[in-house]
Amino acid sequence: MGLTVFVVLVVLAAGLEAVLPRRARPSHPAPEPEDLSFLLRSGLTPIRGYAEILAERVRPEDQRMVRAIEHHAERLTGLADRL
């Protein structure tokens, strides 16, 4: 299960990296809200996909964690849709 958590954290970090402005590059303006929405949804797509794959592979007692990932990914997608 440790590998599962690691994979989810890596995907989340990659998604956040795409959304958060980089301080090292001040020449890049902050993304517009509609761009943020697109970037956030793009980062959440693989998270939902990996959660679906994990749901098929994890033990039944670990399904609660996968459902939590799916739930929060859907919640964040809804927030992105409202941006």
Secondary structure as UniProt FT lines:
FT   HELIX           2..19
FT   TURN            23..24
FT   TURN            26..27
FT   HELIX           33..57
FT   HELIX           60..62
FT   HELIX           63..81
//
